[in-house]
Amino acid sequence: MTRYALMAALAALCGALGWLMLQSRTIATLEADNASLTRSVAALTRGAEQSAAALSAAADLAEDQRRRALAFEMQRDNVLTKQYGGCADAAIDPDLLRDIGRMRLVPAPR
């Protein structure tokens, strides 16, 4: 009878050790998955920060272009509506040349 009890205890011990090995492998796998997911979250966070910075830069550029367009429109309207005097055969009015010279058709280098 003692032999059967020892065999049952040994079988239970082997079963418990097998279960512990299985749990150990599961924990190791879960830790590796957690590390991978943590790196993914960090990468996605950096990507979101870069996207926000790019959006801010694009908004700044759009505002700069809007201001330039408004200034150009004002200059163009000034050239089109100002009375320079003289006839079509006369020399070009210096005021007209000066006004056209102030207009920037090509963006200034940054």
Secondary structure, DSSP 4 states (H G I P E B T S, - for coil): -HHHHHHHHHHHHHHHHHHHHHHHHHHHHHHHHHHHHHHHHHHHHHHHHHHHHHHHHHHHHHHHHHHHHHHHHHHHHHHHHS---S-TTSPPPHHHHHHHHH--SSPPP-
